[in-house]
């Protein structure tokens, strides 16, 4: 675990925005008008999905995935300019929030600046063709971190952003070797020592698959050495198994309790019911009362909380990563008050540092207990 990570990060509420689909204009400037509403939810950090130019070669869909980045050091002109990013960051800070951006360092687009200028920084097979550990990711080329010149370039890029933003959400962070992240954290701290690092960590089946191919991939236990927070994908399948009736509530509660002893004492899990890669919670949980209960339960779990834009209104449709697919904000639900209240409760010290234990009971009821530790 990053030794300096504070357990106070468990208080955080992170609001995830896909800029292209968030407003009708789909720009950084247009997002500014929504900042007061986002802040009113209790939001501490706004996380922007990638804001860089998107590659055209092998593009998926009409607009392409923001995770197929053509140039790490530029802003997608469809979203705005570098000055627009700086202005948005200023407005977010003036609103009492912080800004986190998406960092996609496992791969680039297939027409990226790096691939053109430094093809030796990419994975190739025995015949010299680009090689992907994930064949289905056909719109990207995967980077090879055995070349330390790549390290220098990537870290300098992070420093450029660290002058403006307050945190990094790192895409498929486990597939980038841990020694790079340790070095990056140390170097970025020279520019912004308060940077918050969130890893999109992964589950056991995927770790086993990538390791079987002979490549590096970190477990959560390893990723916490360099990152402050990690996804709870280590138990995501357990949650879906319960929702689909493949396992019991007791099974799910057991893995939640196990997290509390499997990771360092100051571990921070980012809890979420939905995100840009998965189905909306309301699509998975059709009953509105059940959805309300799950929303509250997620906030009561130990760790930070993610709200994916539209979740507060029970939006069912997951915006496409490859098309112009605006959020339809008008629904008959509004969990804004609940999310705000749950965030307020999360600020209590006992939820941050108290003894934490879950107990499954009959009729799909879970008892969540936070108790004061002796001497605290």
SETIKE-525894 format. One line per field, with one value per residue (C-alpha): residue in one letter; x, y, z. Coordinates in steps of 0.05 Angstrom, whole numbers, padded with zeros to 5 digits. Layout:
N
semar (A, ...)
u (X, ...)
v (Y, ...)
w (Z, ...)
REM end
This chain:
376
semar (X, X, X, X, X, X, X, X, X, X, X, X, X, X, X, X, X, X, X, X, X, X, X, X, X, X, X, X, X, X, X, X, X, X, X, X, X, X, X, X, X, X, X, X, X, X, X, X, X, X, X, X, X, X, X, X, X, X, X, X, X, X, X, X, X, X, X, X, X, X, X, X, X, X, X, X, X, X, X, X, X, X, X, X, X, X, X, X, X, X, X, X, X, X, X, X, X, X, X, X, X, X, X, X, X, X, X, X, X, X, X, X, X, X, X, X, X, X, X, X, X, X, X, X, X, X, X, X, X, X, X, X, X, X, X, X, X, X, X, X, X, X, X, X, X, X, X, X, X, X, X, X, X, X, X, X, X, X, X, X, X, X, X, X, X, X, X, X, X, X, X, X, X, X, X, X, X, X, X, X, X, X, X, X, X, X, X, X, X, X, X, X, X, X, X, X, X, X, X, X, X, X, X, X, X, X, X, X, X, X, X, X, X, X, X, X, X, X, X, X, X, X, X, X, X, X, X, X, X, X, X, X, X, X, X, X, X, X, X, X, X, X, X, X, X, X, X, X, X, X, X, X, X, X, X, X, X, X, X, X, X, X, X, X, X, X, X, X, X, X, X, X, X, X, X, X, X, X, X, X, X, X, X, X, X, X, X, X, X, X, X, X, X, X, X, X, X, X, X, X, X, X, X, X, X, X, X, X, X, X, X, X, X, X, X, X, X, X, X, X, X, X, X, X, X, X, X, X, X, X, X, X, X, X, X, X, X, X, X, X, X, X, X, X, X, X, X, X, X, X, X, X, X, X, X, X, X, X, X, X, X, X, X, X, X, X, X, X, X, X, X, X, X, X, X, X)
u (00000, 00022, 00042, 00019, -00052, -00102, -00163, -00200, -00205, -00261, -00303, -00298, -00354, -00331, -00376, -00358, -00371, -00366, -00359, -00382, -00448, -00461, -00491, -00522, -00460, -00414, -00358, -00315, -00346, -00417, -00401, -00388, -00462, -00476, -00424, -00473, -00519, -00461, -00433, -00502, -00499, -00441, -00388, -00316, -00282, -00306, -00273, -00271, -00267, -00209, -00208, -00153, -00159, -00187, -00153, -00184, -00148, -00188, -00238, -00299, -00364, -00372, -00336, -00291, -00273, -00242, -00196, -00163, -00120, -00082, -00041, -00035, -00013, -00070, -00145, -00194, -00215, -00287, -00288, -00250, -00181, -00126, -00148, -00219, -00192, -00154, -00216, -00260, -00209, -00211, -00287, -00288, -00238, -00279, -00340, -00304, -00291, -00229, -00214, -00191, -00175, -00170, -00101, -00097, -00026, -00035, -00048, -00057, -00097, -00068, -00050, -00021, 00036, 00076, 00065, 00088, 00149, 00168, 00142, 00195, 00154, 00098, 00086, 00100, 00096, 00151, 00135, 00140, 00065, 00031, 00009, -00048, -00056, -00130, -00147, -00217, -00186, -00176, -00176, -00114, -00040, -00011, 00051, 00115, 00143, 00208, 00232, 00250, 00248, 00173, 00173, 00204, 00154, 00094, 00117, 00130, 00059, 00032, 00070, 00040, -00030, -00011, -00003, -00078, -00114, -00118, -00120, -00112, -00159, -00113, -00145, -00128, -00073, -00053, -00029, 00022, 00081, 00079, 00151, 00129, 00071, 00117, 00165, 00109, 00078, 00145, 00159, 00089, 00093, 00148, 00096, 00033, 00045, -00030, -00047, -00099, -00087, -00145, -00131, -00181, -00160, -00189, -00215, -00181, -00204, -00175, -00110, -00103, -00115, -00063, -00011, -00021, 00002, 00067, 00051, 00052, -00013, -00020, -00067, -00102, -00053, 00003, -00033, -00043, 00032, 00027, -00046, -00090, -00155, -00175, -00239, -00277, -00275, -00243, -00314, -00354, -00370, -00394, -00443, -00469, -00475, -00519, -00563, -00573, -00590, -00526, -00504, -00533, -00530, -00486, -00436, -00432, -00426, -00369, -00327, -00341, -00317, -00256, -00234, -00225, -00171, -00140, -00115, -00073, -00106, -00113, -00140, -00191, -00241, -00282, -00353, -00398, -00464, -00449, -00396, -00383, -00360, -00420, -00496, -00533, -00555, -00628, -00621, -00594, -00642, -00710, -00748, -00742, -00744, -00689, -00648, -00657, -00634, -00573, -00554, -00556, -00520, -00463, -00453, -00451, -00396, -00325, -00293, -00304, -00366, -00373, -00434, -00437, -00472, -00546, -00546, -00577, -00639, -00642, -00623, -00626, -00588, -00512, -00483, -00443, -00368, -00366, -00423, -00456, -00505, -00530, -00556, -00631, -00638, -00714, -00738, -00789, -00735, -00690, -00641, -00603, -00627, -00609, -00540, -00527, -00551, -00510, -00449, -00461, -00465, -00400, -00363, -00372, -00306, -00334, -00348, -00277, -00236, -00284, -00288, -00329, -00369, -00426, -00475, -00525, -00594, -00659, -00702, -00643, -00625, -00553, -00532, -00476, -00440, -00388, -00362, -00311, -00243, -00215, -00172, -00198)
v (00000, 00071, 00084, 00156, 00139, 00168, 00129, 00195, 00178, 00131, 00194, 00210, 00211, 00209, 00230, 00201, 00242, 00220, 00290, 00273, 00245, 00287, 00349, 00364, 00403, 00348, 00397, 00415, 00485, 00458, 00414, 00476, 00494, 00427, 00436, 00465, 00405, 00356, 00390, 00388, 00311, 00314, 00304, 00311, 00290, 00295, 00241, 00254, 00195, 00205, 00274, 00263, 00258, 00192, 00150, 00138, 00075, 00012, 00058, 00024, 00059, 00127, 00167, 00115, 00097, 00151, 00095, 00091, 00153, 00185, 00236, 00235, 00307, 00340, 00352, 00324, 00385, 00358, 00370, 00436, 00463, 00458, 00526, 00498, 00442, 00492, 00535, 00475, 00454, 00525, 00524, 00455, 00480, 00543, 00499, 00462, 00399, 00367, 00340, 00270, 00250, 00183, 00157, 00101, 00075, 00003, 00021, 00075, 00080, 00047, 00114, 00146, 00195, 00144, 00088, 00132, 00159, 00101, 00034, 00000, 00020, -00029, -00103, -00144, -00218, -00261, -00236, -00163, -00149, -00111, -00159, -00149, -00188, -00174, -00192, -00163, -00094, -00088, -00012, -00005, -00023, -00046, -00014, -00050, -00023, -00061, 00003, 00054, 00112, 00100, 00109, 00177, 00200, 00176, 00206, 00273, 00271, 00258, 00317, 00361, 00344, 00343, 00419, 00424, 00363, 00330, 00257, 00201, 00143, 00093, 00048, -00027, -00006, -00078, -00092, -00036, -00063, -00042, -00015, 00038, 00061, 00065, 00109, 00151, 00163, 00185, 00232, 00262, 00278, 00328, 00367, 00353, 00314, 00310, 00272, 00217, 00152, 00106, 00039, 00003, -00063, -00129, -00198, -00265, -00298, -00241, -00241, -00316, -00307, -00253, -00288, -00352, -00313, -00295, -00221, -00178, -00164, -00141, -00168, -00119, -00136, -00112, -00053, -00021, -00011, 00045, 00067, 00099, 00067, 00007, -00018, -00074, -00117, -00171, -00186, -00160, -00229, -00249, -00191, -00208, -00282, -00261, -00215, -00272, -00323, -00364, -00353, -00331, -00265, -00299, -00316, -00243, -00217, -00266, -00238, -00167, -00185, -00221, -00156, -00125, -00174, -00188, -00118, -00067, -00032, 00033, 00002, 00043, 00007, 00048, 00021, 00026, -00003, 00018, 00049, 00063, -00009, -00044, -00044, 00010, -00010, 00003, -00046, -00099, -00082, -00068, -00060, 00013, -00002, -00053, -00003, 00048, -00003, -00023, 00050, 00061, -00005, 00014, 00079, 00040, -00005, 00011, 00055, 00112, 00116, 00124, 00155, 00147, 00207, 00190, 00139, 00191, 00190, 00115, 00120, 00050, 00061, 00055, 00106, 00076, 00086, 00089, 00134, 00200, 00174, 00229, 00215, 00221, 00256, 00258, 00198, 00187, 00174, 00220, 00190, 00256, 00268, 00197, 00202, 00269, 00242, 00179, 00220, 00262, 00199, 00174, 00234, 00206, 00183, 00116, 00099, 00119, 00085, 00044, -00031, -00056, -00120, -00145, -00199, -00232, -00245, -00275, -00243, -00213, -00166, -00146, -00116, -00065, -00051, 00003, 00005, 00047, 00016, 00013, 00072, 00114)
w (00000, -00012, 00060, 00058, 00035, 00085, 00106, 00098, 00024, 00044, 00051, -00023, -00073, -00145, -00202, -00270, -00333, -00406, -00434, -00504, -00480, -00418, -00451, -00518, -00537, -00513, -00494, -00434, -00433, -00433, -00373, -00331, -00327, -00293, -00238, -00185, -00192, -00189, -00128, -00094, -00096, -00047, -00101, -00081, -00146, -00218, -00260, -00335, -00382, -00431, -00462, -00513, -00590, -00613, -00666, -00734, -00757, -00737, -00702, -00672, -00687, -00718, -00665, -00635, -00563, -00520, -00496, -00565, -00555, -00612, -00571, -00495, -00493, -00529, -00517, -00567, -00609, -00610, -00535, -00533, -00523, -00471, -00445, -00438, -00395, -00351, -00344, -00326, -00273, -00245, -00242, -00209, -00157, -00145, -00134, -00078, -00118, -00148, -00218, -00237, -00308, -00342, -00358, -00410, -00408, -00429, -00502, -00554, -00618, -00680, -00710, -00648, -00645, -00604, -00653, -00711, -00676, -00631, -00658, -00614, -00553, -00573, -00567, -00630, -00646, -00675, -00746, -00726, -00727, -00671, -00616, -00567, -00503, -00512, -00585, -00579, -00569, -00643, -00644, -00601, -00599, -00533, -00504, -00482, -00416, -00423, -00458, -00405, -00454, -00454, -00379, -00384, -00437, -00398, -00332, -00364, -00391, -00322, -00294, -00348, -00324, -00250, -00254, -00269, -00241, -00173, -00189, -00240, -00255, -00289, -00341, -00336, -00288, -00269, -00340, -00335, -00294, -00221, -00221, -00271, -00227, -00167, -00205, -00235, -00166, -00138, -00196, -00199, -00125, -00141, -00181, -00139, -00075, -00062, -00126, -00114, -00153, -00171, -00205, -00249, -00218, -00241, -00220, -00211, -00276, -00318, -00278, -00290, -00364, -00375, -00332, -00371, -00433, -00397, -00385, -00323, -00288, -00215, -00163, -00118, -00063, -00108, -00139, -00070, -00065, -00116, -00114, -00062, -00087, -00129, -00161, -00126, -00188, -00145, -00120, -00179, -00205, -00135, -00136, -00205, -00184, -00126, -00169, -00219, -00166, -00174, -00103, -00036, 00000, 00053, -00002, -00023, 00048, 00061, 00005, 00028, 00098, 00069, 00035, 00102, 00122, 00053, 00041, 00079, 00138, 00100, 00036, -00002, -00047, -00096, -00091, -00151, -00177, -00248, -00292, -00366, -00378, -00347, -00350, -00313, -00243, -00260, -00319, -00272, -00214, -00244, -00179, -00158, -00083, -00091, -00130, -00075, -00023, -00064, -00073, 00002, 00016, -00032, 00007, 00073, 00049, 00070, 00017, -00031, -00075, -00150, -00182, -00258, -00290, -00297, -00241, -00194, -00239, -00249, -00322, -00353, -00418, -00417, -00466, -00522, -00520, -00596, -00616, -00602, -00549, -00502, -00433, -00428, -00361, -00356, -00316, -00262, -00209, -00170, -00119, -00113, -00042, -00020, -00051, -00017, 00050, 00046, 00029, 00091, 00134, 00104, 00134, 00204, 00233, 00253, 00180, 00161, 00216, 00258, 00262, 00202, 00198, 00154, 00174, 00127, 00156, 00131, 00077, 00040, 00097, 00112, 00178, 00170, 00234, 00247, 00319, 00355, 00363, 00433, 00449, 00391)
REM end
